[in-house]
Amino acid sequence: MINNKNLKIFLLLASVVICILAVLTTIFTINNLNHSLQCLYNGKTYQDGESFLSIDNCNTCSCSQGEVVCTEMACIDGNTQ
């Protein structure tokens, strides 16, 4: 039989378990977000904030929050592959 004291203890323990699960979920989410900040461009992996030359050897690109962002300048023929 469940009395008020046992019910209070059960609810307290359930609350603690829920809090622990919330913290673990947050930690795993942050860890996954850090990995998603990498960019894949032309077969290479770049870290967030890293800059690199585009495949046309003229424009520059950077990894910004998991997405590759490149300049779009017109290239002179001598600067392209």
Sequence and secondary structure as in RCSB ss.txt:
>XXXX:A:sequence
MINNKNLKIFLLLASVVICILAVLTTIFTINNLNHSLQCLYNGKTYQDGESFLSIDNCNTCSCSQGEVVCTEMAC
IDGNTQ
>XXXX:A:secstr
   HHHHHHHHHHHHHHHHHHHHHHHHHHHHHHHHHT EEETTEEE TT EEE TTSSSEEEEETTEEEE     
 GGG  
